[in-house]
Amino acid sequence: MSEVFLATLQQSQSQLKHYLESELDAIAVNSVSLLAAMRHGLLLGGKRIRPHLIYSVGALTQTQSKLLNPVAAAIESIHAYSLIHDDLPAMDDDNLRRGQPTCHIAFDEASAILAGDALQSFAFEQLCTVDLPAAKNLDLIRCLSQAAGYRGMCGGQALDIEATDQHVTIEQLQAIHSAKTGALISAAVEMGAITAGIDNIEHRKALHQYGQSIGLAFQVQDDILDITSDTQTLGKPQGSDTDANKATYPALLGLENAKLKAQQLHQKALQALDELPYDCENLRSLADYVVNRTH
Amino acid sequence: MSEVFLATLQQSQSQLKHYLESELDAIAVNSVSLLAAMRHGLLLGGKRIRPHLIYSVGALTQTQSKLLNPVAAAIESIHAYSLIHDDLPAMDDDNLRRGQPTCHIAFDEASAILAGDALQSFAFEQLCTVDLPAAKNLDLIRCLSQAAGYRGMCGGQALDIEATDQHVTIEQLQAIHSAKTGALISAAVEMGAITAGIDNIEHRKALHQYGQSIGLAFQVQDDILDITSDTQTLGKPQGSDTDANKATYPALLGLENAKLKAQQLHQKALQALDELPYDCENLRSLADYVVNRTH
């Protein structure tokens, strides 16, 4: 992993953390415990890949941080809420996330449900504050609401649950993962482009291709790590997909072919970047990171 | 109850139902079961007070239905998602809603969680489609996201849970209800005004006063009905607040004083309408309905 990339990633993680903390601190106190549960879910850390995509695409045109921060906060809030709800007993029933107790363990189930709900509203509130012409804010909100909802993340999660214990084809698995994980990662790239003022249709197409490819690659690598890594490195129980009899790439293709699939998607992502007239070094490193990460 | 009002209410219920059905039908199929759970939560009926407020405020300036439909759909989607999540075992654990099995009973808990989540995204998607200048759409989204989130409905629900089995003052109870129920009803009035192009600041203030008053009156009447009505009329278990030892107006003030409180709020709502240069007959009837309804 390039040191330059890791430094950039760390810089954007830290930038987002400070922004989120200041935004949460500025909220007029209502329910203290709900705010604490939201904070737990949102500030627990994590790779912050989606915000990093926003910052990295924004950097292609030297977009100001004050424009990118609320967009990064919005996409991370959606991601954080989805993890809180996915971890619930009625869903994946996980006690551990990023090496810490999950929200319903640290608080209780009702608080975890409400914290997730409130984080989703918070995401759309954030997108209203981006200092752009209103039509652009609306583009951001349209993109995020579609990626988060029935056609995107929620729909993918439902398909994933339905596929448990079922035989699925590789096409079905791809459809599940494109919706479940791909939609939000792809939306991060698109929202970065909207905020960065990248309106050229060919450039947007190339970024879309990049987003789709790394989105799917991210999930393939997640499936691979669930088999090849260990609980301490992952910060969540290793082997939980296998235990739950989930449809995964290694289960369907075998481990070696799953690794090959990740590499192919990686190449596709890099090729897409060749179409762009910008310095894409950081986006290249991000694509490398997605398929080479160990947790 | 005036027959004219009931006919208008029925008309707007039917208009929203057709609009929602056509919107849900138009969604490209992803997870069939998730869509069915969303449909269950959204089309089960109910009073549709919040959409009716949108249509009634819109009618003050003869606003076109095609502008009002997605706004009404958005606020009802937020309300429907909140009911789905409130009914979950970890929250109020209710099996019956509007005389029908609740979402997690008709489907399962995971589907109910996801259906609620997807309905919240759907609400914001709908607000992107309103054919207004983008700045107005953004006003609508800002209003709804604030009313739905931490400072509004979710925060109020969390405060309500915290207040269970606790002694609360009448001021605390009012703060809980203003957030839990009042915020969304008040937002319906404001969103109606935004869509209707009512921009005069004095008129907006009067409508805000109306919204706040009927919002709180609605919750006081809900508390009263929980004691004075029966399960069949309510379509949900009578006495569930008392059973759960919830903070309510009758518990705090006594039944007669709670009724008096509802009448005072009713008067305040009517007085606010006197400030408006529009024919407010329907909004008056709606205020009457809120405090005179039997379920």
HADDOCK unambig.tbl for C-alpha pairs under 7 A between the chains (distance, minus, plus):
assign (segid A and resid 30 and name CA) (segid B and resid 151 and name CA) 6.20 0.50 0.50
assign (segid A and resid 30 and name CA) (segid B and resid 155 and name CA) 6.16 0.50 0.50
assign (segid A and resid 31 and name CA) (segid B and resid 155 and name CA) 5.66 0.50 0.50
assign (segid A and resid 31 and name CA) (segid B and resid 158 and name CA) 6.18 0.50 0.50
assign (segid A and resid 31 and name CA) (segid B and resid 159 and name CA) 5.49 0.50 0.50
assign (segid A and resid 34 and name CA) (segid B and resid 155 and name CA) 6.89 0.50 0.50
assign (segid A and resid 34 and name CA) (segid B and resid 158 and name CA) 6.33 0.50 0.50
assign (segid A and resid 90 and name CA) (segid B and resid 109 and name CA) 5.82 0.50 0.50
assign (segid A and resid 90 and name CA) (segid B and resid 110 and name CA) 5.34 0.50 0.50
assign (segid A and resid 91 and name CA) (segid B and resid 110 and name CA) 5.42 0.50 0.50
assign (segid A and resid 109 and name CA) (segid B and resid 90 and name CA) 5.81 0.50 0.50
assign (segid A and resid 110 and name CA) (segid B and resid 90 and name CA) 5.34 0.50 0.50
assign (segid A and resid 110 and name CA) (segid B and resid 91 and name CA) 5.43 0.50 0.50
assign (segid A and resid 114 and name CA) (segid B and resid 154 and name CA) 6.07 0.50 0.50
assign (segid A and resid 118 and name CA) (segid B and resid 149 and name CA) 4.60 0.50 0.50
assign (segid A and resid 118 and name CA) (segid B and resid 150 and name CA) 5.32 0.50 0.50
assign (segid A and resid 118 and name CA) (segid B and resid 154 and name CA) 5.90 0.50 0.50
assign (segid A and resid 121 and name CA) (segid B and resid 145 and name CA) 5.03 0.50 0.50
assign (segid A and resid 121 and name CA) (segid B and resid 148 and name CA) 6.43 0.50 0.50
assign (segid A and resid 121 and name CA) (segid B and resid 149 and name CA) 5.05 0.50 0.50
assign (segid A and resid 122 and name CA) (segid B and resid 145 and name CA) 6.88 0.50 0.50
assign (segid A and resid 122 and name CA) (segid B and resid 149 and name CA) 6.40 0.50 0.50
assign (segid A and resid 124 and name CA) (segid B and resid 145 and name CA) 6.23 0.50 0.50
assign (segid A and resid 125 and name CA) (segid B and resid 142 and name CA) 5.86 0.50 0.50
assign (segid A and resid 125 and name CA) (segid B and resid 145 and name CA) 5.52 0.50 0.50
assign (segid A and resid 125 and name CA) (segid B and resid 146 and name CA) 6.61 0.50 0.50
assign (segid A and resid 128 and name CA) (segid B and resid 138 and name CA) 6.42 0.50 0.50
assign (segid A and resid 128 and name CA) (segid B and resid 142 and name CA) 6.05 0.50 0.50
assign (segid A and resid 134 and name CA) (segid B and resid 134 and name CA) 5.41 0.50 0.50
assign (segid A and resid 134 and name CA) (segid B and resid 135 and name CA) 5.12 0.50 0.50
assign (segid A and resid 134 and name CA) (segid B and resid 138 and name CA) 6.74 0.50 0.50
assign (segid A and resid 135 and name CA) (segid B and resid 134 and name CA) 5.12 0.50 0.50
assign (segid A and resid 138 and name CA) (segid B and resid 128 and name CA) 6.42 0.50 0.50
assign (segid A and resid 138 and name CA) (segid B and resid 134 and name CA) 6.73 0.50 0.50
assign (segid A and resid 138 and name CA) (segid B and resid 138 and name CA) 6.68 0.50 0.50
assign (segid A and resid 142 and name CA) (segid B and resid 125 and name CA) 5.84 0.50 0.50
assign (segid A and resid 142 and name CA) (segid B and resid 128 and name CA) 6.04 0.50 0.50
assign (segid A and resid 145 and name CA) (segid B and resid 121 and name CA) 5.03 0.50 0.50
assign (segid A and resid 145 and name CA) (segid B and resid 122 and name CA) 6.87 0.50 0.50
assign (segid A and resid 145 and name CA) (segid B and resid 124 and name CA) 6.22 0.50 0.50
assign (segid A and resid 145 and name CA) (segid B and resid 125 and name CA) 5.50 0.50 0.50
assign (segid A and resid 146 and name CA) (segid B and resid 125 and name CA) 6.60 0.50 0.50
assign (segid A and resid 148 and name CA) (segid B and resid 121 and name CA) 6.42 0.50 0.50
assign (segid A and resid 149 and name CA) (segid B and resid 118 and name CA) 4.60 0.50 0.50
assign (segid A and resid 149 and name CA) (segid B and resid 121 and name CA) 5.06 0.50 0.50
assign (segid A and resid 149 and name CA) (segid B and resid 122 and name CA) 6.39 0.50 0.50
assign (segid A and resid 150 and name CA) (segid B and resid 118 and name CA) 5.32 0.50 0.50
assign (segid A and resid 151 and name CA) (segid B and resid 30 and name CA) 6.25 0.50 0.50
assign (segid A and resid 154 and name CA) (segid B and resid 114 and name CA) 6.07 0.50 0.50
assign (segid A and resid 154 and name CA) (segid B and resid 118 and name CA) 5.89 0.50 0.50
assign (segid A and resid 155 and name CA) (segid B and resid 30 and name CA) 6.18 0.50 0.50
assign (segid A and resid 155 and name CA) (segid B and resid 31 and name CA) 5.67 0.50 0.50
assign (segid A and resid 155 and name CA) (segid B and resid 34 and name CA) 6.89 0.50 0.50
assign (segid A and resid 158 and name CA) (segid B and resid 31 and name CA) 6.18 0.50 0.50
assign (segid A and resid 158 and name CA) (segid B and resid 34 and name CA) 6.31 0.50 0.50
assign (segid A and resid 159 and name CA) (segid B and resid 31 and name CA) 5.49 0.50 0.50
